[in-house]
Amino acid sequence: MNQSHSNSFQAGQAQGQAQEKTSQMVDRARETAQSAMDSMQQAGQQMQAKAQGAADAMKDTMGMNK
C-alpha cells in the first residue's frame, strides 16, 4: 500500500468514526429531549389534577358541588 492510499484510507476511517460519534450524540440528544418532554407532560398533568382538586374542594366548601 503506498502512502497516498494509506492516507486516504485513514481519512476515510476518521470520517466514518466522526459520523458514528455524531449519530450517537444526536441519538442521545433526541432521547434527552423526549425524556424532558415526558417529564413536562407528567408535571402538567399533576398540576391539572391538583388544580381540579382545589376547585372541587372550593365548590364543596361553598356548597356548589351538588
All heavy atoms as a GROMACS GRO file, in nm:
protein
  487
    1MET      N    1   0.085  -0.117   0.000
    1MET     CA    2   0.000   0.000   0.000
    1MET      C    3   0.090   0.123   0.000
    1MET      O    4   0.180   0.134   0.081
    1MET     CB    5  -0.086  -0.003   0.127
    1MET     CG    6  -0.209   0.080   0.116
    1MET     SD    7  -0.311   0.090   0.265
    1MET     CE    8  -0.370  -0.073   0.291
    2ASN      N    9   0.069   0.215  -0.091
    2ASN     CA   10   0.152   0.334  -0.094
    2ASN      C   11   0.101   0.437   0.008
    2ASN      O   12  -0.007   0.424   0.063
    2ASN     CB   13   0.162   0.393  -0.235
    2ASN     CG   14   0.028   0.441  -0.287
    2ASN    OD1   15  -0.057   0.479  -0.209
    2ASN    ND2   16   0.010   0.440  -0.418
    3GLN      N   17   0.180   0.540   0.032
    3GLN     CA   18   0.149   0.640   0.134
    3GLN      C   19   0.018   0.713   0.105
    3GLN      O   20  -0.062   0.736   0.195
    3GLN     CB   21   0.265   0.741   0.145
    3GLN     CG   22   0.250   0.840   0.258
    3GLN     CD   23   0.254   0.774   0.396
    3GLN    OE1   24   0.318   0.672   0.416
    3GLN    NE2   25   0.184   0.832   0.490
    4SER      N   26  -0.005   0.747  -0.020
    4SER     CA   27  -0.127   0.818  -0.058
    4SER      C   28  -0.251   0.734  -0.030
    4SER      O   29  -0.350   0.782   0.022
    4SER     CB   30  -0.121   0.856  -0.206
    4SER     OG   31  -0.240   0.919  -0.245
    5HIS      N   32  -0.243   0.607  -0.066
    5HIS     CA   33  -0.356   0.516  -0.042
    5HIS      C   34  -0.379   0.500   0.108
    5HIS      O   35  -0.492   0.500   0.156
    5HIS     CB   36  -0.328   0.383  -0.109
    5HIS     CG   37  -0.443   0.287  -0.104
    5HIS    ND1   38  -0.574   0.326  -0.100
    5HIS    CD2   39  -0.446   0.151  -0.103
    5HIS    CE1   40  -0.652   0.220  -0.096
    5HIS    NE2   41  -0.577   0.112  -0.098
    6SER      N   42  -0.271   0.488   0.183
    6SER     CA   43  -0.280   0.473   0.329
    6SER      C   44  -0.344   0.596   0.392
    6SER      O   45  -0.430   0.585   0.479
    6SER     CB   46  -0.141   0.450   0.388
    6SER     OG   47  -0.149   0.441   0.528
    7ASN      N   48  -0.303   0.715   0.346
    7ASN     CA   49  -0.360   0.839   0.399
    7ASN      C   50  -0.509   0.850   0.366
    7ASN      O   51  -0.589   0.891   0.450
    7ASN     CB   52  -0.285   0.960   0.344
    7ASN     CG   53  -0.147   0.976   0.403
    7ASN    OD1   54  -0.115   0.914   0.505
    7ASN    ND2   55  -0.064   1.056   0.339
    8SER      N   56  -0.546   0.811   0.246
    8SER     CA   57  -0.687   0.814   0.207
    8SER      C   58  -0.769   0.717   0.292
    8SER      O   59  -0.880   0.749   0.336
    8SER     CB   60  -0.703   0.778   0.060
    8SER     OG   61  -0.648   0.875  -0.023
    9PHE      N   62  -0.713   0.601   0.316
    9PHE     CA   63  -0.781   0.502   0.398
    9PHE      C   64  -0.802   0.555   0.540
    9PHE      O   65  -0.911   0.545   0.597
    9PHE     CB   66  -0.700   0.371   0.401
    9PHE     CG   67  -0.761   0.265   0.487
    9PHE    CD1   68  -0.872   0.193   0.443
    9PHE    CD2   69  -0.709   0.236   0.612
    9PHE    CE1   70  -0.930   0.095   0.522
    9PHE    CE2   71  -0.765   0.138   0.692
    9PHE     CZ   72  -0.875   0.067   0.647
   10GLN      N   73  -0.697   0.613   0.597
   10GLN     CA   74  -0.705   0.667   0.733
   10GLN      C   75  -0.805   0.784   0.740
   10GLN      O   76  -0.880   0.797   0.837
   10GLN     CB   77  -0.567   0.711   0.782
   10GLN     CG   78  -0.476   0.594   0.811
   10GLN     CD   79  -0.334   0.637   0.846
   10GLN    OE1   80  -0.300   0.754   0.835
   10GLN    NE2   81  -0.253   0.541   0.886
   11ALA      N   82  -0.806   0.866   0.638
   11ALA     CA   83  -0.902   0.977   0.633
   11ALA      C   84  -1.045   0.923   0.627
   11ALA      O   85  -1.135   0.976   0.693
   11ALA     CB   86  -0.874   1.067   0.514
   12GLY      N   87  -1.064   0.819   0.549
   12GLY     CA   88  -1.197   0.757   0.540
   12GLY      C   89  -1.240   0.698   0.673
   12GLY      O   90  -1.355   0.710   0.714
   13GLN      N   91  -1.146   0.634   0.741
   13GLN     CA   92  -1.176   0.578   0.872
   13GLN      C   93  -1.213   0.689   0.970
   13GLN      O   94  -1.309   0.677   1.046
   13GLN     CB   95  -1.056   0.501   0.928
   13GLN     CG   96  -1.045   0.360   0.879
   13GLN     CD   97  -0.938   0.283   0.956
   13GLN    OE1   98  -0.830   0.334   0.982
   13GLN    NE2   99  -0.971   0.160   0.991
   14ALA      N  100  -1.137   0.797   0.971
   14ALA     CA  101  -1.164   0.909   1.062
   14ALA      C  102  -1.301   0.970   1.032
   14ALA      O  103  -1.376   1.003   1.125
   14ALA     CB  104  -1.055   1.015   1.047
   15GLN      N  105  -1.335   0.982   0.905
   15GLN     CA  106  -1.465   1.037   0.869
   15GLN      C  107  -1.578   0.945   0.917
   15GLN      O  108  -1.678   0.992   0.971
   15GLN     CB  109  -1.475   1.057   0.718
   15GLN     CG  110  -1.607   1.119   0.676
   15GLN     CD  111  -1.618   1.136   0.525
   15GLN    OE1  112  -1.533   1.089   0.450
   15GLN    NE2  113  -1.722   1.202   0.482
   16GLY      N  114  -1.560   0.816   0.898
   16GLY     CA  115  -1.661   0.720   0.943
   16GLY      C  116  -1.680   0.724   1.094
   16GLY      O  117  -1.792   0.719   1.145
   17GLN      N  118  -1.569   0.734   1.166
   17GLN     CA  119  -1.577   0.742   1.312
   17GLN      C  120  -1.645   0.871   1.356
   17GLN      O  121  -1.727   0.870   1.450
   17GLN     CB  122  -1.437   0.731   1.373
   17GLN     CG  123  -1.378   0.592   1.361
   17GLN     CD  124  -1.232   0.587   1.403
   17GLN    OE1  125  -1.170   0.688   1.434
   17GLN    NE2  126  -1.176   0.466   1.406
   18ALA      N  127  -1.615   0.980   1.289
   18ALA     CA  128  -1.678   1.108   1.322
   18ALA      C  129  -1.828   1.102   1.296
   18ALA      O  130  -1.908   1.152   1.376
   18ALA     CB  131  -1.614   1.221   1.241
   19GLN      N  132  -1.867   1.040   1.186
   19GLN     CA  133  -2.010   1.027   1.155
   19GLN      C  134  -2.080   0.942   1.260
   19GLN      O  135  -2.192   0.972   1.301
   19GLN     CB  136  -2.029   0.968   1.016
   19GLN     CG  137  -1.998   1.063   0.904
   19GLN     CD  138  -2.004   0.998   0.767
   19GLN    OE1  139  -1.995   0.876   0.754
   19GLN    NE2  140  -2.017   1.079   0.663
   20GLU      N  141  -2.016   0.836   1.304
   20GLU     CA  142  -2.076   0.749   1.406
   20GLU      C  143  -2.090   0.824   1.537
   20GLU      O  144  -2.194   0.814   1.603
   20GLU     CB  145  -1.990   0.623   1.425
   20GLU     CG  146  -2.044   0.527   1.529
   20GLU     CD  147  -2.183   0.474   1.499
   20GLU    OE1  148  -2.222   0.468   1.381
   20GLU    OE2  149  -2.254   0.438   1.596
   21LYS      N  150  -1.989   0.898   1.577
   21LYS     CA  151  -1.998   0.976   1.701
   21LYS      C  152  -2.108   1.080   1.691
   21LYS      O  153  -2.183   1.101   1.786
   21LYS     CB  154  -1.865   1.044   1.733
   21LYS     CG  155  -1.762   0.950   1.790
   21LYS     CD  156  -1.641   1.027   1.839
   21LYS     CE  157  -1.539   0.928   1.892
   21LYS     NZ  158  -1.524   0.937   2.035
   22THR      N  159  -2.119   1.145   1.576
   22THR     CA  160  -2.224   1.244   1.556
   22THR      C  161  -2.361   1.178   1.568
   22THR      O  162  -2.451   1.231   1.634
   22THR     CB  163  -2.210   1.312   1.419
   22THR    OG1  164  -2.083   1.377   1.413
   22THR    CG2  165  -2.320   1.412   1.394
   23SER      N  166  -2.376   1.063   1.508
   23SER     CA  167  -2.502   0.990   1.514
   23SER      C  168  -2.537   0.953   1.658
   23SER      O  169  -2.651   0.967   1.701
   23SER     CB  170  -2.493   0.864   1.428
   23SER     OG  171  -2.611   0.790   1.437
   24GLN      N  172  -2.438   0.908   1.733
   24GLN     CA  173  -2.461   0.874   1.874
   24GLN      C  174  -2.501   0.996   1.955
   24GLN      O  175  -2.591   0.989   2.039
   24GLN     CB  176  -2.336   0.810   1.934
   24GLN     CG  177  -2.306   0.672   1.881
   24GLN     CD  178  -2.172   0.618   1.929
   24GLN    OE1  179  -2.095   0.686   1.994
   24GLN    NE2  180  -2.143   0.494   1.893
   25MET      N  181  -2.436   1.109   1.929
   25MET     CA  182  -2.469   1.232   2.001
   25MET      C  183  -2.611   1.279   1.968
   25MET      O  184  -2.685   1.322   2.057
   25MET     CB  185  -2.367   1.342   1.970
   25MET     CG  186  -2.231   1.316   2.030
   25MET     SD  187  -2.104   1.432   1.978
   25MET     CE  188  -2.170   1.587   2.034
   26VAL      N  189  -2.649   1.268   1.843
   26VAL     CA  190  -2.785   1.306   1.802
   26VAL      C  191  -2.887   1.215   1.869
   26VAL      O  192  -2.991   1.261   1.918
   26VAL     CB  193  -2.799   1.304   1.648
   26VAL    CG1  194  -2.944   1.313   1.606
   26VAL    CG2  195  -2.718   1.415   1.585
   27ASP      N  196  -2.858   1.086   1.874
   27ASP     CA  197  -2.949   0.992   1.940
   27ASP      C  198  -2.964   1.026   2.087
   27ASP      O  199  -3.075   1.026   2.141
   27ASP     CB  200  -2.899   0.848   1.924
   27ASP     CG  201  -2.917   0.794   1.783
   27ASP    OD1  202  -2.992   0.855   1.704
   27ASP    OD2  203  -2.854   0.690   1.752
   28ARG      N  204  -2.853   1.055   2.154
   28ARG     CA  205  -2.859   1.092   2.297
   28ARG      C  206  -2.938   1.221   2.317
   28ARG      O  207  -3.018   1.231   2.410
   28ARG     CB  208  -2.719   1.106   2.356
   28ARG     CG  209  -2.658   0.974   2.391
   28ARG     CD  210  -2.532   0.993   2.474
   28ARG     NE  211  -2.433   0.901   2.420
   28ARG     CZ  212  -2.313   0.934   2.377
   28ARG    NH1  213  -2.271   1.058   2.381
   28ARG    NH2  214  -2.232   0.843   2.328
   29ALA      N  215  -2.916   1.318   2.231
   29ALA     CA  216  -2.989   1.445   2.242
   29ALA      C  217  -3.139   1.422   2.221
   29ALA      O  218  -3.222   1.478   2.292
   29ALA     CB  219  -2.936   1.545   2.140
   30ARG      N  220  -3.173   1.337   2.125
   30ARG     CA  221  -3.314   1.306   2.098
   30ARG      C  222  -3.378   1.237   2.220
   30ARG      O  223  -3.490   1.270   2.260
   30ARG     CB  224  -3.324   1.217   1.974
   30ARG     CG  225  -3.466   1.191   1.929
   30ARG     CD  226  -3.472   1.110   1.800
   30ARG     NE  227  -3.419   1.187   1.687
   30ARG     CZ  228  -3.318   1.149   1.612
   30ARG    NH1  229  -3.256   1.034   1.634
   30ARG    NH2  230  -3.276   1.225   1.512
   31GLU      N  231  -3.305   1.142   2.279
   31GLU     CA  232  -3.356   1.072   2.397
   31GLU      C  233  -3.373   1.167   2.514
   31GLU      O  234  -3.472   1.160   2.588
   31GLU     CB  235  -3.262   0.958   2.435
   31GLU     CG  236  -3.263   0.842   2.336
   31GLU     CD  237  -3.149   0.743   2.359
   31GLU    OE1  238  -3.072   0.760   2.456
   31GLU    OE2  239  -3.137   0.649   2.279
   32THR      N  240  -3.278   1.258   2.532
   32THR     CA  241  -3.286   1.356   2.641
   32THR      C  242  -3.405   1.448   2.621
   32THR      O  243  -3.480   1.477   2.715
   32THR     CB  244  -3.156   1.438   2.649
   32THR    OG1  245  -3.047   1.349   2.674
   32THR    CG2  246  -3.162   1.541   2.759
   33ALA      N  247  -3.425   1.494   2.498
   33ALA     CA  248  -3.539   1.581   2.468
   33ALA      C  249  -3.670   1.508   2.491
   33ALA      O  250  -3.764   1.565   2.547
   33ALA     CB  251  -3.530   1.631   2.324
   34GLN      N  252  -3.678   1.382   2.450
   34GLN     CA  253  -3.801   1.305   2.470
   34GLN      C  254  -3.828   1.286   2.619
   34GLN      O  255  -3.942   1.298   2.665
   34GLN     CB  256  -3.792   1.169   2.400
   34GLN     CG  257  -3.919   1.087   2.408
   34GLN     CD  258  -4.037   1.153   2.340
   34GLN    OE1  259  -4.027   1.198   2.227
   34GLN    NE2  260  -4.150   1.160   2.408
   35SER      N  261  -3.725   1.259   2.695
   35SER     CA  262  -3.739   1.242   2.840
   35SER      C  263  -3.788   1.372   2.904
   35SER      O  264  -3.877   1.369   2.991
   35SER     CB  265  -3.606   1.199   2.901
   35SER     OG  266  -3.617   1.186   3.040
   36ALA      N  267  -3.733   1.484   2.862
   36ALA     CA  268  -3.775   1.614   2.915
   36ALA      C  269  -3.921   1.640   2.880
   36ALA      O  270  -3.998   1.688   2.965
   36ALA     CB  271  -3.686   1.725   2.861
   37MET      N  272  -3.960   1.609   2.757
   37MET     CA  273  -4.100   1.629   2.718
   37MET      C  274  -4.193   1.542   2.801
   37MET      O  275  -4.299   1.587   2.845
   37MET     CB  276  -4.117   1.598   2.568
   37MET     CG  277  -4.060   1.705   2.479
   37MET     SD  278  -4.061   1.667   2.301
   37MET     CE  279  -4.220   1.595   2.274
   38ASP      N  280  -4.153   1.417   2.823
   38ASP     CA  281  -4.235   1.327   2.904
   38ASP      C  282  -4.249   1.380   3.047
   38ASP      O  283  -4.358   1.377   3.104
   38ASP     CB  284  -4.175   1.186   2.906
   38ASP     CG  285  -4.182   1.117   2.771
   38ASP    OD1  286  -4.257   1.163   2.682
   38ASP    OD2  287  -4.110   1.015   2.753
   39SER      N  288  -4.139   1.429   3.102
   39SER     CA  289  -4.142   1.483   3.238
   39SER      C  290  -4.232   1.605   3.247
   39SER      O  291  -4.308   1.620   3.343
   39SER     CB  292  -4.000   1.520   3.284
   39SER     OG  293  -3.921   1.405   3.295
   40MET      N  294  -4.221   1.693   3.148
   40MET     CA  295  -4.305   1.813   3.147
   40MET      C  296  -4.452   1.777   3.133
   40MET      O  297  -4.538   1.838   3.198
   40MET     CB  298  -4.261   1.906   3.033
   40MET     CG  299  -4.124   1.965   3.052
   40MET     SD  300  -4.111   2.068   3.199
   40MET     CE  301  -4.212   2.205   3.150
   41GLN      N  302  -4.482   1.680   3.050
   41GLN     CA  303  -4.621   1.638   3.033
   41GLN      C  304  -4.675   1.581   3.163
   41GLN      O  305  -4.787   1.612   3.204
   41GLN     CB  306  -4.632   1.536   2.920
   41GLN     CG  307  -4.775   1.496   2.890
   41GLN     CD  308  -4.784   1.400   2.772
   41GLN    OE1  309  -4.687   1.340   2.731
   41GLN    NE2  310  -4.903   1.387   2.716
   42GLN      N  311  -4.595   1.500   3.229
   42GLN     CA  312  -4.638   1.441   3.356
   42GLN      C  313  -4.658   1.551   3.461
   42GLN      O  314  -4.757   1.549   3.535
   42GLN     CB  315  -4.534   1.340   3.405
   42GLN     CG  316  -4.576   1.266   3.530
   42GLN     CD  317  -4.473   1.162   3.573
   42GLN    OE1  318  -4.358   1.164   3.529
   42GLN    NE2  319  -4.514   1.072   3.660
   43ALA      N  320  -4.567   1.647   3.467
   43ALA     CA  321  -4.581   1.757   3.562
   43ALA      C  322  -4.708   1.838   3.532
   43ALA      O  323  -4.780   1.878   3.625
   43ALA     CB  324  -4.458   1.847   3.557
   44GLY      N  325  -4.734   1.861   3.405
   44GLY     CA  326  -4.855   1.934   3.367
   44GLY      C  327  -4.981   1.860   3.408
   44GLY      O  328  -5.077   1.920   3.457
   45GLN      N  329  -4.982   1.729   3.391
   45GLN     CA  330  -5.098   1.650   3.430
   45GLN      C  331  -5.117   1.654   3.582
   45GLN      O  332  -5.231   1.662   3.631
   45GLN     CB  333  -5.082   1.506   3.381
   45GLN     CG  334  -5.096   1.493   3.231
   45GLN     CD  335  -5.060   1.353   3.181
   45GLN    OE1  336  -5.000   1.273   3.251
   45GLN    NE2  337  -5.095   1.326   3.056
   46GLN      N  338  -5.007   1.649   3.656
   46GLN     CA  339  -5.016   1.656   3.802
   46GLN      C  340  -5.070   1.792   3.846
   46GLN      O  341  -5.155   1.799   3.936
   46GLN     CB  342  -4.880   1.631   3.866
   46GLN     CG  343  -4.833   1.487   3.854
   46GLN     CD  344  -4.691   1.467   3.905
   46GLN    OE1  345  -4.620   1.562   3.934
   46GLN    NE2  346  -4.650   1.341   3.913
   47MET      N  347  -5.023   1.898   3.782
   47MET     CA  348  -5.072   2.032   3.816
   47MET      C  349  -5.221   2.046   3.784
   47MET      O  350  -5.296   2.105   3.861
   47MET     CB  351  -4.991   2.138   3.742
   47MET     CG  352  -4.850   2.154   3.793
   47MET     SD  353  -4.754   2.273   3.699
   47MET     CE  354  -4.838   2.424   3.737
   48GLN      N  355  -5.260   1.989   3.671
   48GLN     CA  356  -5.401   1.996   3.633
   48GLN      C  357  -5.487   1.922   3.735
   48GLN      O  358  -5.594   1.969   3.774
   48GLN     CB  359  -5.419   1.937   3.494
   48GLN     CG  360  -5.560   1.950   3.439
   48GLN     CD  361  -5.571   1.895   3.297
   48GLN    OE1  362  -5.485   1.821   3.251
   48GLN    NE2  363  -5.679   1.930   3.230
   49ALA      N  364  -5.441   1.805   3.778
   49ALA     CA  365  -5.517   1.727   3.876
   49ALA      C  366  -5.526   1.801   4.010
   49ALA      O  367  -5.631   1.803   4.074
   49ALA     CB  368  -5.451   1.591   3.896
   50LYS      N  369  -5.416   1.866   4.051
   50LYS     CA  370  -5.418   1.942   4.176
   50LYS      C  371  -5.512   2.061   4.166
   50LYS      O  372  -5.585   2.092   4.260
   50LYS     CB  373  -5.277   1.989   4.212
   50LYS     CG  374  -5.189   1.878   4.262
   50LYS     CD  375  -5.050   1.928   4.297
   50LYS     CE  376  -4.963   1.813   4.344
   50LYS     NZ  377  -4.828   1.858   4.383
   51ALA      N  378  -5.511   2.129   4.053
   51ALA     CA  379  -5.600   2.243   4.032
   51ALA      C  380  -5.745   2.198   4.034
   51ALA      O  381  -5.831   2.266   4.093
   51ALA     CB  382  -5.567   2.313   3.901
   52GLN      N  383  -5.773   2.084   3.973
   52GLN     CA  384  -5.910   2.032   3.973
   52GLN      C  385  -5.952   1.997   4.116
   52GLN      O  386  -6.064   2.025   4.157
   52GLN     CB  387  -5.922   1.910   3.882
   52GLN     CG  388  -6.064   1.858   3.870
   52GLN     CD  389  -6.158   1.958   3.806
   52GLN    OE1  390  -6.129   2.014   3.702
   52GLN    NE2  391  -6.270   1.984   3.871
   53GLY      N  392  -5.859   1.936   4.190
   53GLY     CA  393  -5.888   1.902   4.330
   53GLY      C  394  -5.914   2.027   4.413
   53GLY      O  395  -6.006   2.029   4.496
   54ALA      N  396  -5.838   2.132   4.390
   54ALA     CA  397  -5.858   2.257   4.464
   54ALA      C  398  -5.992   2.319   4.426
   54ALA      O  399  -6.065   2.369   4.513
   54ALA     CB  400  -5.744   2.353   4.434
   55ALA      N  401  -6.027   2.315   4.298
   55ALA     CA  402  -6.156   2.370   4.254
   55ALA      C  403  -6.271   2.290   4.315
   55ALA      O  404  -6.370   2.348   4.361
   55ALA     CB  405  -6.164   2.368   4.102
   56ASP      N  406  -6.258   2.158   4.318
   56ASP     CA  407  -6.363   2.075   4.379
   56ASP      C  408  -6.376   2.102   4.528
   56ASP      O  409  -6.487   2.109   4.583
   56ASP     CB  410  -6.335   1.927   4.354
   56ASP     CG  411  -6.354   1.887   4.208
   56ASP    OD1  412  -6.418   1.964   4.132
   56ASP    OD2  413  -6.305   1.778   4.170
   57ALA      N  414  -6.263   2.119   4.597
   57ALA     CA  415  -6.266   2.148   4.740
   57ALA      C  416  -6.334   2.283   4.765
   57ALA      O  417  -6.413   2.295   4.861
   57ALA     CB  418  -6.124   2.150   4.798
   58MET      N  419  -6.306   2.380   4.681
   58MET     CA  420  -6.371   2.512   4.697
   58MET      C  421  -6.521   2.502   4.673
   58MET      O  422  -6.600   2.560   4.746
   58MET     CB  423  -6.308   2.611   4.598
   58MET     CG  424  -6.364   2.750   4.611
   58MET     SD  425  -6.339   2.823   4.774
   58MET     CE  426  -6.169   2.871   4.761
   59LYS      N  427  -6.560   2.425   4.573
   59LYS     CA  428  -6.702   2.405   4.546
   59LYS      C  429  -6.770   2.337   4.664
   59LYS      O  430  -6.882   2.373   4.702
   59LYS     CB  431  -6.723   2.323   4.419
   59LYS     CG  432  -6.693   2.397   4.292
   59LYS     CD  433  -6.714   2.307   4.172
   59LYS     CE  434  -6.678   2.378   4.043
   59LYS     NZ  435  -6.694   2.288   3.925
   60ASP      N  436  -6.702   2.236   4.724
   60ASP     CA  437  -6.758   2.169   4.841
   60ASP      C  438  -6.774   2.267   4.955
   60ASP      O  439  -6.876   2.268   5.025
   60ASP     CB  440  -6.667   2.052   4.883
   60ASP     CG  441  -6.675   1.933   4.791
   60ASP    OD1  442  -6.771   1.924   4.713
   60ASP    OD2  443  -6.584   1.848   4.797
   61THR      N  444  -6.674   2.351   4.977
   61THR     CA  445  -6.678   2.449   5.085
   61THR      C  446  -6.792   2.548   5.064
   61THR      O  447  -6.859   2.588   5.159
   61THR     CB  448  -6.543   2.526   5.093
   61THR    OG1  449  -6.439   2.430   5.117
   61THR    CG2  450  -6.543   2.629   5.202
   62MET      N  451  -6.814   2.587   4.940
   62MET     CA  452  -6.917   2.686   4.908
   62MET      C  453  -7.054   2.621   4.889
   62MET      O  454  -7.152   2.692   4.868
   62MET     CB  455  -6.879   2.761   4.780
   62MET     CG  456  -6.742   2.827   4.783
   62MET     SD  457  -6.737   2.968   4.894
   62MET     CE  458  -6.813   3.091   4.793
   63GLY      N  459  -7.060   2.489   4.897
   63GLY     CA  460  -7.186   2.420   4.878
   63GLY      C  461  -7.233   2.419   4.735
   63GLY      O  462  -7.351   2.408   4.708
   64MET      N  463  -7.141   2.429   4.642
   64MET     CA  464  -7.177   2.436   4.500
   64MET      C  465  -7.157   2.304   4.429
   64MET      O  466  -7.184   2.293   4.310
   64MET     CB  467  -7.090   2.542   4.430
   64MET     CG  468  -7.110   2.682   4.484
   64MET     SD  469  -6.987   2.798   4.426
   64MET     CE  470  -7.001   2.786   4.250
   65ASN      N  471  -7.110   2.203   4.497
   65ASN     CA  472  -7.075   2.077   4.432
   65ASN      C  473  -7.184   1.974   4.456
   65ASN      O  474  -7.163   1.872   4.518
   65ASN     CB  475  -6.940   2.028   4.483
   65ASN     CG  476  -6.868   1.939   4.384
   65ASN    OD1  477  -6.908   1.932   4.268
   65ASN    ND2  478  -6.765   1.874   4.427
   66LYS      N  479  -7.302   2.002   4.406
   66LYS     CA  480  -7.414   1.911   4.429
   66LYS      C  481  -7.462   1.854   4.298
   66LYS      O  482  -7.458   1.905   4.196
   66LYS     CB  483  -7.529   1.985   4.498
   66LYS     CG  484  -7.490   2.026   4.637
   66LYS     CD  485  -7.607   2.092   4.704
   66LYS     CE  486  -7.563   2.133   4.845
   66LYS     NZ  487  -7.669   2.188   4.922
   0.00000   0.00000   0.00000
